[in-house]
Amino acid sequence: MAHTEPIIDAPLAVSELPDAEALVREAGWNQVRADWDIFHALGTVHAARVGPRVVATAGTLPYGEFAWISLVLVNGEYRRHGLGTRLLKRCIEQLTSQGCVPVLDATPAGLPLYRGLGFKETWAYRRLVRQAAQPGAGIAAPSDGTHVRPITDADWTALCAYEAAAFGADRSAVLGRMRGRLPPAELVAERHGRMVGFSLGRDGRSASQIGPVLAEDDAAALALLAQALPAVSGPIYIDLADAKTAVGKTLAACGFTSQRPLTRMLLGRSQGFDDPTRTFAVAGPELG
């Protein structure tokens, strides 16, 4: 341990966001300032400090009956001494005292710790990455009458209601802060005049992320991706549900490879709030 013991006290302040961004860079994660702004405006980031410097964080983001825990980051000098676990427990205490069920997305390394704290697995997904588009490896648009177009202001209320039914809570405030960050991925799918899916995305430090992608079926999800992928340049992340095997095979043919698996876990319950049938890609492990 470093010479000075970290002190966990006040939540992260706006003036401390550069320290938080430095933790992201050190860890090689994808978050940018706009992601931290979501937590600062809508949630809480617990912080540990040594003097004036933030050396560890853990964030919570409430979604009504449940809340997300993420952004658990520890400076390399202070790792492997339980600081991340202390911050995680602080988050759990905060949420349970507010009557919220804590939810998180776990890496394989974190699974034993979270199980020991009482978290239970629900379903799994995998981060897929494409470094660059491969010529001739696009997705064929479906011929089932699905029409994909850019999201408009007129769609927004219905879109947020559609997402709330699939996610298990209204998170229009979070979606609103994502909107505009990756316009080519902001698409709605319709069939016979009815919404059958949509996608959003956001910019990142290492890659653009497409998600959430919610759809009634594989055809609608593939129609959204067929339009979004050619329009997004550079590396792309998609956090795809393991159950969506047909879409996964199509993305593999387009040059996507698996980077890491994640497991959605809830404290004290194995039944999630979301609808795995319509959930093709999540917004990301930090947002759910």
N, C-alpha and C positions, 0 to 999 in steps of 0.2 A: 504494500500500500504506500501511496505517496506520503510525504511527511505530514500533511495536513488532512484531517478527516473531513470528508464532505458533509455539508450541513443541508438537510432538506427543510426548506421553510416556505417562503412565499411562492405562488405560481409564477411561471415565466412572464416577464414583462416585455412589452414591445421593444424596449431598448436592448433587451437581451437576445432578440431574434438572430443577430449575427452569430452569437455563440451556438445557437441551435443549428443554424445552417452549417457551421463548421463541423458539428457532430455528424451531420448527414454526409458531408464530403469525406470525412475520415472513414465512415462506414461503407461508402460507395453506394448509398441509397439514392433514390430517384427524386425525393421531394425537393420542391423549390419554395420560395418565400410565400407564394400564394397558398400552398398547402398549410403552412404554419399559420397563415392568416385565418384559415377556416377554423382551426382549433382555438385561436385567440379570440375570435368573434363568437363562436358557437359552443365551445367546450372549455376545457381546462388543460393546461400543460403543467404538471408538477415538475419541479426542477431541484437539482442538488447543486450546490455551489461550493467552491473553494475560494474564499475571498470574494471578489466581484465577478469571478468567472463561473459560468454554468458548465458543469462537467457531466451532467446526466439529465435525461428528461424521460417522462412517460405521460402520454396524453389520454384524455377521455373525451368522448363525443357522444352526448345524449341523443337518443332517438325515442323518447317517450318511455315505453315500458322497459326498454333495454338500452344499453349504451356500449360504445366501442372503447376498447383499450388498445393503444398503439403508440408508435413513436417512442418505443423504449430504446433509448440510445445512451451509451456510456463511453466517455473518453477512454482511449486505450490505457492510459496511465492508471485508471481506477477500475478496470475490469477484473472479473474473477474474485471479487471480494464481497459479493452480495448486494451491491448498490442498486443494480437493476431490479433485483427481487424486492428490495425495500420500497422502491418507487412503485413497482407493480402492486404491492400490498397496499400502498397508500391509495392507489386508484381504486382497488377493490373496496376498501373501506369507505371511500367517498361515495361510490355508486350504490353499494348496498344500504348505506345510511339514507340514501335518497329513494330507496325502493326500486332501483333499476337492476336488471339482470346484466352482469358483465359478459361481454362477448369479445372474442379476439380471434385472429387468424394466426395459427401457430406454424412455425417451421419445425422440421423433424427434431432439431436440437432442443427446441423449447417444449416439446410434447411431454417429457417426463416431469418437468417442473410444473406445468399447468395441470397435469393429471393429479399431481400431489397436492395441489391447492383446491382440487374439487371440480375442475373444468372437465366437461365431457364432449367427445367428438360428435359432430352432426354429419357434415359432408366435406368433401375435399375438392380442391382445385389445384391447378398447376400454372405457374407463370411461364408463358411462352414468349419467345423473343425472336424477332426478325431483324437482322442487322441492316439489310438492304433488300430492296425488291429484286426478284429474279425475273428476267425477261421471259415472257410467255407463261408465267406461273400464276395467272390471275384466277379468280373465282367466277364461274359462269353464273350469270343472273338466272334465277328460276323462271320457269314458264307457267307458273300457277296463278298468275294474276296479281302477284305481289308488286306493289309500286313503292319505290323509295324516293324520298325527296328531303331537302333540308328542313329542319325544324323552324317553325315561325312562332311569333308571339301568340298567334291564335291557337297554337297547339299546346301551349305551356301548361295550362290548368289541367287539361285531360292527360297530358304526359305525366305530370307529377302524381296524379291520382292513379294512373296505371302503375307507376313505379312503387307507390305506397302499398298497393295491393300485393305486389310481388316481393317487396323488401320486408314488409311487415310493419312499416311506420312511415309517416310523412317526413321526408327529408328534403322538401322543396328548397329550404334555405341552403343546404349543401349543394344541391344540383344547380341552384342559381349562381353559386360562386364558382362552379365548374364551367358554366356556360360561357362561351367566348374564348376559352383557352385552347381549344383544338377544333375550329369550325368545320374542317372537312369530315369530322366524325360525328357531327351533330345532325343526326338523321332520324326520320320516322318512317316506318314501314306500314303500308296500308293494303288492305285486301277487301275488295267490294265495298269501299267507303268506310271501312272500320280499321282502327289502329290495331296492328298485330305485332308491334315491337318498336323499339327505338334504341339508339346508341348515343353516347356522349364520349368525351375524352378530355384529356388535359396534357399540357406540356410537362416535361420533366427534365431533371438535370442530366440524365443519361439517355432517356428515350421518351418518345411520346407514348402515352398510355390510352388505349381504346377500352372503354368500359365506364359505366355499366353497359352491357348489351343484354336487353331483356326481349324475349320474343315468345310467340305462341308455339313455334315449332322450328325445326332445323331450317326449313326453307326461308322463313322470315329472317332468322339470324344470318344465314348465308347471304341473303339479299342485301342486308345492311353492310356486312363486311365486304361484299363484292364492290360496293360503291366507296366505302371508306378507305380501304387499304391502298388503292392506287393513288389516292389524293393526299396521303400522308407521307412525307419524305423522311428519310433517316431511320434510325432504329425505332422499333415499335414493341411495346409490351402488351400482351393480352392475358389476363388472369382467367383462364377458361376452366369451367367446372369439369371434373373428371368424367361425369356422367354423359357429357356431350361428345361422345366418341366420333360421330360422323363429322361434326364440325372440326374436331381435333385432327382427324385424318386429312381433311381438306386444307387446314392451315399448315400441316406438315408438308403437304405437296407444294405449298406456296413459299416454303423456306423457313417456316417457324420451327424452332427447336425448344425443348424443355429446359428451363433454367433451374427451377426449384419447385417442390411440392409444398402446399400449405393445407392446413386443416382448420375448418371453422369449429370453434369450441365455445360452449356456454357454461357458466358457473352453475353447477348443481342441477343441470337438466340436459337431456339429450335430444329434446324436441326443439327445433329452431323456430324462429318467428317468420322466416322467409319462405318463399315458394321455389324449391329447387327446379321444378318443371320449367318455369319461365326464366330462370336465372342461367344465362349462358356465360357471361363474363361479369365479374364483380368490378366495382370502382377502384379497388385496390385494397391491400391488407390494412392500410391506415384508415380508410373510410368505410369499408364494408361492401 
